[in-house]
């Protein structure tokens, strides 16, 4: 993982450590949005992986989808 991707992954790790235990499992997607973000950053780097993660988080709303949504190749 590039240094910039590692930097972008820090807030995701902080969310998983601090907020996620309090909120419980509320993500309708599989893998969860935080796991998806980490996979996207590792697989595609900071720019494309960050874009994919932001796009996935933007789809997380009451009228959004659900189900299995893996990181594209």
N, CA, C, O and CB atoms as a CASP TS submission, in Angstrom:
PFRMAT TS
TARGET T0000
AUTHOR 0000-0000-0000
METHOD Language model
MODEL 1
PARENT N/A
ATOM      1  N   UNK     1       0.857  -1.166   0.000  1.00  0.00           N
ATOM      2  CA  UNK     1       0.000   0.000   0.000  1.00  0.00           C
ATOM      3  C   UNK     1       0.903   1.229   0.000  1.00  0.00           C
ATOM      4  O   UNK     1       1.895   1.281   0.727  1.00  0.00           O
ATOM      5  CB  UNK     1      -0.975  -0.002   1.227  1.00  0.00           C
ATOM      6  N   UNK     2       0.556   2.203  -0.810  1.00  0.00           N
ATOM      7  CA  UNK     2       1.360   3.413  -0.917  1.00  0.00           C
ATOM      8  C   UNK     2       1.221   4.253   0.361  1.00  0.00           C
ATOM      9  O   UNK     2       0.265   4.082   1.117  1.00  0.00           O
ATOM     10  CB  UNK     2       0.940   4.236  -2.160  1.00  0.00           C
ATOM     11  N   UNK     3       2.175   5.156   0.594  1.00  0.00           N
ATOM     12  CA  UNK     3       2.093   6.003   1.796  1.00  0.00           C
ATOM     13  C   UNK     3       0.818   6.855   1.844  1.00  0.00           C
ATOM     14  O   UNK     3       0.244   7.046   2.917  1.00  0.00           O
ATOM     15  CB  UNK     3       3.308   6.915   1.864  1.00  0.00           C
ATOM     16  N   UNK     4       0.376   7.364   0.699  1.00  0.00           N
ATOM     17  CA  UNK     4      -0.846   8.164   0.683  1.00  0.00           C
ATOM     18  C   UNK     4      -2.070   7.297   0.974  1.00  0.00           C
ATOM     19  O   UNK     4      -2.993   7.737   1.659  1.00  0.00           O
ATOM     20  CB  UNK     4      -1.006   8.868  -0.673  1.00  0.00           C
ATOM     21  N   UNK     5      -2.082   6.087   0.466  1.00  0.00           N
ATOM     22  CA  UNK     5      -3.182   5.165   0.759  1.00  0.00           C
ATOM     23  C   UNK     5      -3.200   4.802   2.240  1.00  0.00           C
ATOM     24  O   UNK     5      -4.270   4.682   2.837  1.00  0.00           O
ATOM     25  CB  UNK     5      -3.062   3.891  -0.097  1.00  0.00           C
ATOM     26  N   UNK     6      -2.028   4.630   2.831  1.00  0.00           N
ATOM     27  CA  UNK     6      -1.961   4.365   4.276  1.00  0.00           C
ATOM     28  C   UNK     6      -2.512   5.544   5.069  1.00  0.00           C
ATOM     29  O   UNK     6      -3.187   5.357   6.081  1.00  0.00           O
ATOM     30  CB  UNK     6      -0.510   4.072   4.706  1.00  0.00           C
ATOM     31  N   UNK     7      -2.226   6.738   4.614  1.00  0.00           N
ATOM     32  CA  UNK     7      -2.741   7.936   5.275  1.00  0.00           C
ATOM     33  C   UNK     7      -4.262   8.009   5.172  1.00  0.00           C
ATOM     34  O   UNK     7      -4.935   8.383   6.133  1.00  0.00           O
ATOM     35  CB  UNK     7      -2.112   9.195   4.667  1.00  0.00           C
ATOM     36  N   UNK     8      -4.800   7.654   4.012  1.00  0.00           N
ATOM     37  CA  UNK     8      -6.249   7.652   3.839  1.00  0.00           C
ATOM     38  C   UNK     8      -6.914   6.526   4.626  1.00  0.00           C
ATOM     39  O   UNK     8      -8.096   6.619   4.957  1.00  0.00           O
ATOM     40  CB  UNK     8      -6.597   7.528   2.365  1.00  0.00           C
ATOM     41  N   UNK     9      -6.174   5.472   4.926  1.00  0.00           N
ATOM     42  CA  UNK     9      -6.729   4.352   5.683  1.00  0.00           C
ATOM     43  C   UNK     9      -6.801   4.652   7.182  1.00  0.00           C
ATOM     44  O   UNK     9      -7.535   3.975   7.902  1.00  0.00           O
ATOM     45  CB  UNK     9      -5.896   3.101   5.447  1.00  0.00           C
ATOM     46  N   UNK    10      -6.064   5.638   7.661  1.00  0.00           N
ATOM     47  CA  UNK    10      -6.068   5.941   9.091  1.00  0.00           C
ATOM     48  C   UNK    10      -7.455   6.297   9.629  1.00  0.00           C
ATOM     49  O   UNK    10      -7.842   5.768  10.671  1.00  0.00           O
ATOM     50  CB  UNK    10      -5.119   7.075   9.368  1.00  0.00           C
ATOM     51  N   UNK    11      -8.228   7.182   8.957  1.00  0.00           N
ATOM     52  CA  UNK    11      -9.571   7.459   9.478  1.00  0.00           C
ATOM     53  C   UNK    11     -10.482   6.230   9.471  1.00  0.00           C
ATOM     54  O   UNK    11     -11.358   6.103  10.326  1.00  0.00           O
ATOM     55  CB  UNK    11     -10.214   8.564   8.670  1.00  0.00           C
ATOM     56  N   UNK    12     -10.284   5.338   8.524  1.00  0.00           N
ATOM     57  CA  UNK    12     -11.086   4.117   8.470  1.00  0.00           C
ATOM     58  C   UNK    12     -10.761   3.233   9.669  1.00  0.00           C
ATOM     59  O   UNK    12     -11.659   2.682  10.305  1.00  0.00           O
ATOM     60  CB  UNK    12     -10.837   3.351   7.146  1.00  0.00           C
ATOM     61  N   UNK    13      -9.469   3.100   9.974  1.00  0.00           N
ATOM     62  CA  UNK    13      -9.071   2.316  11.142  1.00  0.00           C
ATOM     63  C   UNK    13      -9.590   2.966  12.429  1.00  0.00           C
ATOM     64  O   UNK    13     -10.029   2.266  13.341  1.00  0.00           O
ATOM     65  CB  UNK    13      -7.534   2.172  11.198  1.00  0.00           C
ATOM     66  N   UNK    14      -9.543   4.290  12.504  1.00  0.00           N
ATOM     67  CA  UNK    14     -10.059   4.997  13.682  1.00  0.00           C
ATOM     68  C   UNK    14     -11.561   4.762  13.832  1.00  0.00           C
ATOM     69  O   UNK    14     -12.044   4.535  14.942  1.00  0.00           O
ATOM     70  CB  UNK    14      -9.763   6.511  13.582  1.00  0.00           C
ATOM     71  N   UNK    15     -12.298   4.816  12.731  1.00  0.00           N
ATOM     72  CA  UNK    15     -13.733   4.544  12.767  1.00  0.00           C
ATOM     73  C   UNK    15     -14.003   3.136  13.281  1.00  0.00           C
ATOM     74  O   UNK    15     -14.874   2.931  14.126  1.00  0.00           O
ATOM     75  CB  UNK    15     -14.351   4.728  11.374  1.00  0.00           C
ATOM     76  N   UNK    16     -13.251   2.168  12.768  1.00  0.00           N
ATOM     77  CA  UNK    16     -13.464   0.778  13.176  1.00  0.00           C
ATOM     78  C   UNK    16     -13.123   0.563  14.650  1.00  0.00           C
ATOM     79  O   UNK    16     -13.735  -0.273  15.314  1.00  0.00           O
ATOM     80  CB  UNK    16     -12.626  -0.160  12.308  1.00  0.00           C
ATOM     81  N   UNK    17     -12.152   1.311  15.159  1.00  0.00           N
ATOM     82  CA  UNK    17     -11.725   1.160  16.540  1.00  0.00           C
ATOM     83  C   UNK    17     -12.649   1.889  17.512  1.00  0.00           C
ATOM     84  O   UNK    17     -12.952   1.372  18.588  1.00  0.00           O
ATOM     85  CB  UNK    17     -10.310   1.665  16.699  1.00  0.00           C
ATOM     86  N   UNK    18     -13.100   3.098  17.136  1.00  0.00           N
ATOM     87  CA  UNK    18     -13.829   3.950  18.071  1.00  0.00           C
ATOM     88  C   UNK    18     -15.343   3.901  17.867  1.00  0.00           C
ATOM     89  O   UNK    18     -16.075   3.624  18.817  1.00  0.00           O
ATOM     90  CB  UNK    18     -13.350   5.372  17.941  1.00  0.00           C
ATOM     91  N   UNK    19     -15.822   4.161  16.668  1.00  0.00           N
ATOM     92  CA  UNK    19     -17.265   4.302  16.447  1.00  0.00           C
ATOM     93  C   UNK    19     -17.981   2.987  16.140  1.00  0.00           C
ATOM     94  O   UNK    19     -19.102   2.775  16.602  1.00  0.00           O
ATOM     95  CB  UNK    19     -17.503   5.259  15.321  1.00  0.00           C
ATOM     96  N   UNK    20     -17.370   2.133  15.392  1.00  0.00           N
ATOM     97  CA  UNK    20     -18.037   0.915  14.948  1.00  0.00           C
ATOM     98  C   UNK    20     -18.545   0.037  16.100  1.00  0.00           C
ATOM     99  O   UNK    20     -19.648  -0.500  16.002  1.00  0.00           O
ATOM    100  CB  UNK    20     -17.097   0.118  14.091  1.00  0.00           C
ATOM    101  N   UNK    21     -17.779  -0.127  17.187  1.00  0.00           N
ATOM    102  CA  UNK    21     -18.321  -0.938  18.296  1.00  0.00           C
ATOM    103  C   UNK    21     -19.586  -0.333  18.914  1.00  0.00           C
ATOM    104  O   UNK    21     -20.440  -1.065  19.415  1.00  0.00           O
ATOM    105  CB  UNK    21     -17.262  -1.104  19.380  1.00  0.00           C
ATOM    106  N   UNK    22     -19.708   0.977  18.881  1.00  0.00           N
ATOM    107  CA  UNK    22     -20.881   1.637  19.455  1.00  0.00           C
ATOM    108  C   UNK    22     -22.086   1.568  18.528  1.00  0.00           C
ATOM    109  O   UNK    22     -23.225   1.483  18.988  1.00  0.00           O
ATOM    110  CB  UNK    22     -20.563   3.086  19.771  1.00  0.00           C
ATOM    111  N   UNK    23     -21.836   1.603  17.229  1.00  0.00           N
ATOM    112  CA  UNK    23     -22.937   1.596  16.265  1.00  0.00           C
ATOM    113  C   UNK    23     -23.448   0.194  15.962  1.00  0.00           C
ATOM    114  O   UNK    23     -24.607   0.018  15.588  1.00  0.00           O
ATOM    115  CB  UNK    23     -22.500   2.257  14.984  1.00  0.00           C
ATOM    116  N   UNK    24     -22.599  -0.782  16.121  1.00  0.00           N
ATOM    117  CA  UNK    24     -22.991  -2.151  15.790  1.00  0.00           C
ATOM    118  C   UNK    24     -22.927  -2.381  14.291  1.00  0.00           C
ATOM    119  O   UNK    24     -22.491  -1.510  13.538  1.00  0.00           O
ATOM    120  CB  UNK    24     -24.399  -2.450  16.309  1.00  0.00           C
ATOM    121  N   UNK    25     -23.359  -3.542  13.867  1.00  0.00           N
ATOM    122  CA  UNK    25     -23.326  -3.884  12.435  1.00  0.00           C
ATOM    123  C   UNK    25     -24.570  -3.319  11.771  1.00  0.00           C
ATOM    124  O   UNK    25     -25.649  -3.908  11.848  1.00  0.00           O
ATOM    125  CB  UNK    25     -23.239  -5.433  12.218  1.00  0.00           C
ATOM    126  N   UNK    26     -24.413  -2.175  11.120  1.00  0.00           N
ATOM    127  CA  UNK    26     -25.547  -1.517  10.477  1.00  0.00           C
ATOM    128  C   UNK    26     -25.393  -1.422   8.968  1.00  0.00           C
ATOM    129  O   UNK    26     -26.307  -0.960   8.285  1.00  0.00           O
ATOM    130  CB  UNK    26     -25.731  -0.140  11.048  1.00  0.00           C
ATOM    131  N   UNK    27     -24.259  -1.849   8.437  1.00  0.00           N
ATOM    132  CA  UNK    27     -24.038  -1.748   7.002  1.00  0.00           C
ATOM    133  C   UNK    27     -24.869  -2.794   6.266  1.00  0.00           C
ATOM    134  O   UNK    27     -24.909  -3.961   6.656  1.00  0.00           O
ATOM    135  CB  UNK    27     -22.546  -1.916   6.672  1.00  0.00           C
ATOM    136  N   UNK    28     -25.527  -2.360   5.201  1.00  0.00           N
ATOM    137  CA  UNK    28     -26.371  -3.270   4.419  1.00  0.00           C
ATOM    138  C   UNK    28     -25.586  -3.988   3.337  1.00  0.00           C
ATOM    139  O   UNK    28     -26.105  -4.898   2.691  1.00  0.00           O
ATOM    140  CB  UNK    28     -27.521  -2.509   3.791  1.00  0.00           C
ATOM    141  N   UNK    29     -24.363  -3.593   3.140  1.00  0.00           N
ATOM    142  CA  UNK    29     -23.527  -4.204   2.113  1.00  0.00           C
ATOM    143  C   UNK    29     -22.606  -5.251   2.721  1.00  0.00           C
ATOM    144  O   UNK    29     -22.337  -5.238   3.922  1.00  0.00           O
ATOM    145  CB  UNK    29     -22.707  -3.137   1.385  1.00  0.00           C
ATOM    146  N   UNK    30     -22.133  -6.144   1.888  1.00  0.00           N
ATOM    147  CA  UNK    30     -21.140  -7.112   2.286  1.00  0.00           C
ATOM    148  C   UNK    30     -20.042  -7.105   1.241  1.00  0.00           C
ATOM    149  O   UNK    30     -20.345  -7.417   0.090  1.00  0.00           O
ATOM    150  CB  UNK    30     -21.756  -8.526   2.454  1.00  0.00           C
ATOM    151  N   UNK    31     -18.822  -6.783   1.535  1.00  0.00           N
ATOM    152  CA  UNK    31     -18.250  -6.463   2.833  1.00  0.00           C
ATOM    153  C   UNK    31     -18.731  -5.100   3.326  1.00  0.00           C
ATOM    154  O   UNK    31     -19.278  -4.306   2.560  1.00  0.00           O
ATOM    155  CB  UNK    31     -16.726  -6.490   2.761  1.00  0.00           C
ATOM    156  N   UNK    32     -18.519  -4.844   4.614  1.00  0.00           N
ATOM    157  CA  UNK    32     -18.945  -3.568   5.184  1.00  0.00           C
ATOM    158  C   UNK    32     -18.227  -2.423   4.482  1.00  0.00           C
ATOM    159  O   UNK    32     -17.221  -2.635   3.804  1.00  0.00           O
ATOM    160  CB  UNK    32     -18.672  -3.526   6.706  1.00  0.00           C
ATOM    161  N   UNK    33     -18.737  -1.234   4.642  1.00  0.00           N
ATOM    162  CA  UNK    33     -18.156  -0.072   3.963  1.00  0.00           C
ATOM    163  C   UNK    33     -16.705   0.167   4.385  1.00  0.00           C
ATOM    164  O   UNK    33     -15.872   0.538   3.558  1.00  0.00           O
ATOM    165  CB  UNK    33     -18.990   1.175   4.250  1.00  0.00           C
ATOM    166  N   UNK    34     -16.404  -0.043   5.666  1.00  0.00           N
ATOM    167  CA  UNK    34     -15.026   0.174   6.106  1.00  0.00           C
ATOM    168  C   UNK    34     -14.092  -0.897   5.541  1.00  0.00           C
ATOM    169  O   UNK    34     -12.966  -0.590   5.149  1.00  0.00           O
ATOM    170  CB  UNK    34     -14.952   0.184   7.640  1.00  0.00           C
ATOM    171  N   UNK    35     -14.545  -2.139   5.496  1.00  0.00           N
ATOM    172  CA  UNK    35     -13.726  -3.203   4.908  1.00  0.00           C
ATOM    173  C   UNK    35     -13.538  -2.961   3.412  1.00  0.00           C
ATOM    174  O   UNK    35     -12.452  -3.179   2.876  1.00  0.00           O
ATOM    175  CB  UNK    35     -14.372  -4.587   5.150  1.00  0.00           C
ATOM    176  N   UNK    36     -14.597  -2.509   2.742  1.00  0.00           N
ATOM    177  CA  UNK    36     -14.532  -2.183   1.322  1.00  0.00           C
ATOM    178  C   UNK    36     -13.501  -1.077   1.080  1.00  0.00           C
ATOM    179  O   UNK    36     -12.701  -1.158   0.148  1.00  0.00           O
ATOM    180  CB  UNK    36     -15.922  -1.750   0.800  1.00  0.00           C
ATOM    181  N   UNK    37     -13.528  -0.044   1.927  1.00  0.00           N
ATOM    182  CA  UNK    37     -12.594   1.071   1.770  1.00  0.00           C
ATOM    183  C   UNK    37     -11.153   0.599   1.916  1.00  0.00           C
ATOM    184  O   UNK    37     -10.290   0.987   1.128  1.00  0.00           O
ATOM    185  CB  UNK    37     -12.894   2.170   2.796  1.00  0.00           C
ATOM    186  N   UNK    38     -10.887  -0.236   2.918  1.00  0.00           N
ATOM    187  CA  UNK    38      -9.521  -0.728   3.107  1.00  0.00           C
ATOM    188  C   UNK    38      -9.085  -1.614   1.937  1.00  0.00           C
ATOM    189  O   UNK    38      -7.943  -1.525   1.486  1.00  0.00           O
ATOM    190  CB  UNK    38      -9.414  -1.510   4.428  1.00  0.00           C
ATOM    191  N   UNK    39      -9.981  -2.461   1.446  1.00  0.00           N
ATOM    192  CA  UNK    39      -9.646  -3.303   0.295  1.00  0.00           C
ATOM    193  C   UNK    39      -9.399  -2.462  -0.952  1.00  0.00           C
ATOM    194  O   UNK    39      -8.471  -2.738  -1.712  1.00  0.00           O
ATOM    195  CB  UNK    39     -10.766  -4.314   0.030  1.00  0.00           C
ATOM    196  N   UNK    40     -10.215  -1.445  -1.167  1.00  0.00           N
ATOM    197  CA  UNK    40     -10.056  -0.594  -2.344  1.00  0.00           C
ATOM    198  C   UNK    40      -8.743   0.173  -2.281  1.00  0.00           C
ATOM    199  O   UNK    40      -8.049   0.294  -3.290  1.00  0.00           O
ATOM    200  CB  UNK    40     -11.233   0.382  -2.466  1.00  0.00           C
ATOM    201  N   UNK    41      -8.396   0.687  -1.116  1.00  0.00           N
ATOM    202  CA  UNK    41      -7.131   1.417  -0.973  1.00  0.00           C
ATOM    203  C   UNK    41      -5.942   0.493  -1.191  1.00  0.00           C
ATOM    204  O   UNK    41      -4.954   0.889  -1.808  1.00  0.00           O
ATOM    205  CB  UNK    41      -7.040   2.072   0.413  1.00  0.00           C
ATOM    206  N   UNK    42      -6.030  -0.718  -0.696  1.00  0.00           N
ATOM    207  CA  UNK    42      -4.916  -1.655  -0.868  1.00  0.00           C
ATOM    208  C   UNK    42      -4.791  -2.118  -2.315  1.00  0.00           C
ATOM    209  O   UNK    42      -3.683  -2.256  -2.834  1.00  0.00           O
ATOM    210  CB  UNK    42      -5.095  -2.863   0.048  1.00  0.00           C
ATOM    211  N   UNK    43      -5.911  -2.353  -2.953  1.00  0.00           N
ATOM    212  CA  UNK    43      -5.908  -2.907  -4.302  1.00  0.00           C
ATOM    213  C   UNK    43      -5.617  -1.853  -5.375  1.00  0.00           C
ATOM    214  O   UNK    43      -4.902  -2.134  -6.336  1.00  0.00           O
ATOM    215  CB  UNK    43      -7.237  -3.564  -4.584  1.00  0.00           C
ATOM    216  N   UNK    44      -6.166  -0.644  -5.218  1.00  0.00           N
ATOM    217  CA  UNK    44      -6.095   0.360  -6.278  1.00  0.00           C
ATOM    218  C   UNK    44      -5.289   1.608  -5.917  1.00  0.00           C
ATOM    219  O   UNK    44      -5.100   2.476  -6.769  1.00  0.00           O
ATOM    220  CB  UNK    44      -7.473   0.767  -6.655  1.00  0.00           C
ATOM    221  N   UNK    45      -4.815   1.719  -4.690  1.00  0.00           N
ATOM    222  CA  UNK    45      -4.037   2.879  -4.307  1.00  0.00           C
ATOM    223  C   UNK    45      -4.919   4.016  -3.819  1.00  0.00           C
ATOM    224  O   UNK    45      -6.131   3.865  -3.666  1.00  0.00           O
ATOM    225  CB  UNK    45      -3.196   3.342  -5.466  1.00  0.00           C
ATOM    226  N   UNK    46      -4.284   5.159  -3.577  1.00  0.00           N
ATOM    227  CA  UNK    46      -4.968   6.267  -2.919  1.00  0.00           C
ATOM    228  C   UNK    46      -6.024   6.928  -3.798  1.00  0.00           C
ATOM    229  O   UNK    46      -7.130   7.191  -3.325  1.00  0.00           O
ATOM    230  CB  UNK    46      -3.965   7.294  -2.489  1.00  0.00           C
ATOM    231  N   UNK    47      -5.719   7.199  -5.047  1.00  0.00           N
ATOM    232  CA  UNK    47      -6.659   7.962  -5.875  1.00  0.00           C
ATOM    233  C   UNK    47      -7.881   7.140  -6.268  1.00  0.00           C
ATOM    234  O   UNK    47      -9.006   7.500  -5.922  1.00  0.00           O
ATOM    235  CB  UNK    47      -5.960   8.464  -7.128  1.00  0.00           C
ATOM    236  N   UNK    48      -7.673   6.054  -6.977  1.00  0.00           N
ATOM    237  CA  UNK    48      -8.814   5.252  -7.415  1.00  0.00           C
ATOM    238  C   UNK    48      -9.491   4.563  -6.235  1.00  0.00           C
ATOM    239  O   UNK    48     -10.719   4.505  -6.174  1.00  0.00           O
ATOM    240  CB  UNK    48      -8.367   4.210  -8.444  1.00  0.00           C
ATOM    241  N   UNK    49      -8.702   4.041  -5.295  1.00  0.00           N
ATOM    242  CA  UNK    49      -9.266   3.390  -4.118  1.00  0.00           C
ATOM    243  C   UNK    49     -10.052   4.356  -3.259  1.00  0.00           C
ATOM    244  O   UNK    49     -11.111   4.009  -2.736  1.00  0.00           O
ATOM    245  CB  UNK    49      -8.172   2.754  -3.298  1.00  0.00           C
ATOM    246  N   UNK    50      -9.539   5.575  -3.108  1.00  0.00           N
ATOM    247  CA  UNK    50     -10.268   6.603  -2.360  1.00  0.00           C
ATOM    248  C   UNK    50     -11.564   6.978  -3.045  1.00  0.00           C
ATOM    249  O   UNK    50     -12.582   7.192  -2.387  1.00  0.00           O
ATOM    250  CB  UNK    50      -9.408   7.840  -2.182  1.00  0.00           C
ATOM    251  N   UNK    51     -11.530   7.059  -4.387  1.00  0.00           N
ATOM    252  CA  UNK    51     -12.744   7.359  -5.150  1.00  0.00           C
ATOM    253  C   UNK    51     -13.772   6.241  -4.994  1.00  0.00           C
ATOM    254  O   UNK    51     -14.954   6.511  -4.780  1.00  0.00           O
ATOM    255  CB  UNK    51     -12.409   7.567  -6.638  1.00  0.00           C
ATOM    256  N   UNK    52     -13.333   4.996  -5.099  1.00  0.00           N
ATOM    257  CA  UNK    52     -14.251   3.868  -4.955  1.00  0.00           C
ATOM    258  C   UNK    52     -14.874   3.838  -3.547  1.00  0.00           C
ATOM    259  O   UNK    52     -16.065   3.567  -3.393  1.00  0.00           O
ATOM    260  CB  UNK    52     -13.513   2.542  -5.241  1.00  0.00           C
ATOM    261  N   UNK    53     -14.060   4.117  -2.535  1.00  0.00           N
ATOM    262  CA  UNK    53     -14.565   4.124  -1.160  1.00  0.00           C
ATOM    263  C   UNK    53     -15.568   5.254  -0.956  1.00  0.00           C
ATOM    264  O   UNK    53     -16.612   5.048  -0.338  1.00  0.00           O
ATOM    265  CB  UNK    53     -13.405   4.260  -0.160  1.00  0.00           C
ATOM    266  N   UNK    54     -15.266   6.440  -1.466  1.00  0.00           N
ATOM    267  CA  UNK    54     -16.185   7.571  -1.329  1.00  0.00           C
ATOM    268  C   UNK    54     -17.496   7.299  -2.062  1.00  0.00           C
ATOM    269  O   UNK    54     -18.573   7.637  -1.571  1.00  0.00           O
ATOM    270  CB  UNK    54     -15.537   8.858  -1.865  1.00  0.00           C
ATOM    271  N   UNK    55     -17.397   6.692  -3.231  1.00  0.00           N
ATOM    272  CA  UNK    55     -18.605   6.369  -4.002  1.00  0.00           C
ATOM    273  C   UNK    55     -19.455   5.343  -3.267  1.00  0.00           C
ATOM    274  O   UNK    55     -20.682   5.442  -3.263  1.00  0.00           O
ATOM    275  CB  UNK    55     -18.231   5.841  -5.401  1.00  0.00           C
ATOM    276  N   UNK    56     -18.822   4.371  -2.651  1.00  0.00           N
ATOM    277  CA  UNK    56     -19.554   3.355  -1.894  1.00  0.00           C
ATOM    278  C   UNK    56     -20.244   3.975  -0.682  1.00  0.00           C
ATOM    279  O   UNK    56     -21.403   3.664  -0.409  1.00  0.00           O
ATOM    280  CB  UNK    56     -18.607   2.230  -1.447  1.00  0.00           C
ATOM    281  N   UNK    57     -19.553   4.839   0.042  1.00  0.00           N
ATOM    282  CA  UNK    57     -20.137   5.488   1.221  1.00  0.00           C
ATOM    283  C   UNK    57     -21.293   6.395   0.811  1.00  0.00           C
ATOM    284  O   UNK    57     -22.273   6.519   1.546  1.00  0.00           O
ATOM    285  CB  UNK    57     -19.066   6.300   1.983  1.00  0.00           C
ATOM    286  N   UNK    58     -21.189   7.027  -0.349  1.00  0.00           N
ATOM    287  CA  UNK    58     -22.268   7.890  -0.831  1.00  0.00           C
ATOM    288  C   UNK    58     -23.522   7.090  -1.169  1.00  0.00           C
ATOM    289  O   UNK    58     -24.627   7.632  -1.137  1.00  0.00           O
ATOM    290  CB  UNK    58     -21.807   8.673  -2.057  1.00  0.00           C
ATOM    291  N   UNK    59     -23.366   5.821  -1.488  1.00  0.00           N
ATOM    292  CA  UNK    59     -24.529   4.976  -1.792  1.00  0.00           C
ATOM    293  C   UNK    59     -25.211   4.459  -0.534  1.00  0.00           C
ATOM    294  O   UNK    59     -26.258   3.818  -0.623  1.00  0.00           O
ATOM    295  CB  UNK    59     -24.110   3.803  -2.659  1.00  0.00           C
ATOM    296  N   UNK    60     -24.651   4.720   0.607  1.00  0.00           N
ATOM    297  CA  UNK    60     -25.198   4.221   1.866  1.00  0.00           C
ATOM    298  C   UNK    60     -26.228   5.225   2.392  1.00  0.00           C
ATOM    299  O   UNK    60     -25.901   6.092   3.202  1.00  0.00           O
ATOM    300  CB  UNK    60     -24.063   3.984   2.916  1.00  0.00           C
ATOM    301  N   UNK    61     -27.449   5.101   1.934  1.00  0.00           N
ATOM    302  CA  UNK    61     -28.561   5.946   2.371  1.00  0.00           C
ATOM    303  C   UNK    61     -29.838   5.120   2.313  1.00  0.00           C
ATOM    304  O   UNK    61     -29.822   4.021   1.758  1.00  0.00           O
ATOM    305  CB  UNK    61     -28.683   7.235   1.487  1.00  0.00           C
ATOM    306  N   UNK    62     -30.934   5.605   2.863  1.00  0.00           N
ATOM    307  CA  UNK    62     -32.157   4.778   2.946  1.00  0.00           C
ATOM    308  C   UNK    62     -32.657   4.250   1.609  1.00  0.00           C
ATOM    309  O   UNK    62     -33.288   3.194   1.574  1.00  0.00           O
ATOM    310  CB  UNK    62     -33.251   5.571   3.581  1.00  0.00           C
ATOM    311  N   UNK    63     -32.401   4.938   0.524  1.00  0.00           N
ATOM    312  CA  UNK    63     -32.883   4.496  -0.782  1.00  0.00           C
ATOM    313  C   UNK    63     -31.791   3.798  -1.582  1.00  0.00           C
ATOM    314  O   UNK    63     -31.987   3.472  -2.753  1.00  0.00           O
ATOM    315  CB  UNK    63     -33.422   5.678  -1.569  1.00  0.00           C
ATOM    316  N   UNK    64     -30.642   3.568  -0.953  1.00  0.00           N
ATOM    317  CA  UNK    64     -29.527   2.911  -1.627  1.00  0.00           C
ATOM    318  C   UNK    64     -29.726   1.415  -1.710  1.00  0.00           C
ATOM    319  O   UNK    64     -30.737   0.878  -1.257  1.00  0.00           O
ATOM    320  CB  UNK    64     -28.231   3.215  -0.916  1.00  0.00           C
ATOM    321  N   UNK    65     -28.763   0.763  -2.285  1.00  0.00           N
ATOM    322  CA  UNK    65     -28.849  -0.683  -2.478  1.00  0.00           C
ATOM    323  C   UNK    65     -28.385  -1.453  -1.261  1.00  0.00           C
ATOM    324  O   UNK    65     -28.138  -0.894  -0.192  1.00  0.00           O
ATOM    325  CB  UNK    65     -28.037  -1.097  -3.676  1.00  0.00           C
ATOM    326  N   UNK    66     -28.277  -2.742  -1.457  1.00  0.00           N
ATOM    327  CA  UNK    66     -27.760  -3.615  -0.420  1.00  0.00           C
ATOM    328  C   UNK    66     -27.265  -4.894  -1.091  1.00  0.00           C
ATOM    329  O   UNK    66     -27.484  -5.101  -2.285  1.00  0.00           O
ATOM    330  CB  UNK    66     -28.850  -3.920   0.666  1.00  0.00           C
ATOM    331  N   UNK    67     -26.608  -5.735  -0.331  1.00  0.00           N
ATOM    332  CA  UNK    67     -26.140  -7.007  -0.860  1.00  0.00           C
ATOM    333  C   UNK    67     -24.630  -7.066  -1.002  1.00  0.00           C
ATOM    334  O   UNK    67     -23.903  -6.261  -0.421  1.00  0.00           O
ATOM    335  CB  UNK    67     -26.778  -7.270  -2.187  1.00  0.00           C
ATOM    336  N   UNK    68     -24.180  -8.018  -1.772  1.00  0.00           N
ATOM    337  CA  UNK    68     -22.751  -8.229  -1.978  1.00  0.00           C
ATOM    338  C   UNK    68     -22.235  -7.217  -3.000  1.00  0.00           C
ATOM    339  O   UNK    68     -22.782  -7.083  -4.095  1.00  0.00           O
ATOM    340  CB  UNK    68     -22.464  -9.685  -2.449  1.00  0.00           C
ATOM    341  N   UNK    69     -21.180  -6.515  -2.619  1.00  0.00           N
ATOM    342  CA  UNK    69     -20.590  -5.494  -3.490  1.00  0.00           C
ATOM    343  C   UNK    69     -19.077  -5.546  -3.274  1.00  0.00           C
ATOM    344  O   UNK    69     -18.538  -4.867  -2.400  1.00  0.00           O
ATOM    345  CB  UNK    69     -21.175  -4.043  -3.183  1.00  0.00           C
ATOM    346  N   UNK    70     -18.409  -6.355  -4.077  1.00  0.00           N
ATOM    347  CA  UNK    70     -16.962  -6.497  -3.952  1.00  0.00           C
ATOM    348  C   UNK    70     -16.231  -5.386  -4.686  1.00  0.00           C
ATOM    349  O   UNK    70     -16.790  -4.737  -5.570  1.00  0.00           O
ATOM    350  CB  UNK    70     -16.516  -7.851  -4.481  1.00  0.00           C
ATOM    351  N   UNK    71     -14.973  -5.174  -4.312  1.00  0.00           N
ATOM    352  CA  UNK    71     -14.122  -4.189  -4.966  1.00  0.00           C
ATOM    353  C   UNK    71     -13.833  -4.675  -6.384  1.00  0.00           C
ATOM    354  O   UNK    71     -13.405  -5.814  -6.568  1.00  0.00           O
ATOM    355  CB  UNK    71     -12.795  -3.960  -4.164  1.00  0.00           C
ATOM    356  N   UNK    72     -14.062  -3.827  -7.392  1.00  0.00           N
ATOM    357  CA  UNK    72     -13.791  -4.260  -8.772  1.00  0.00           C
ATOM    358  C   UNK    72     -12.292  -4.422  -9.029  1.00  0.00           C
ATOM    359  O   UNK    72     -11.461  -3.824  -8.346  1.00  0.00           O
ATOM    360  CB  UNK    72     -14.383  -3.253  -9.770  1.00  0.00           C
ATOM    361  N   UNK    73     -11.969  -5.239 -10.025  1.00  0.00           N
ATOM    362  CA  UNK    73     -10.555  -5.439 -10.401  1.00  0.00           C
ATOM    363  C   UNK    73     -10.006  -4.288 -11.188  1.00  0.00           C
ATOM    364  O   UNK    73      -8.838  -4.307 -11.576  1.00  0.00           O
ATOM    365  CB  UNK    73     -10.393  -6.704 -11.200  1.00  0.00           C
TER
END
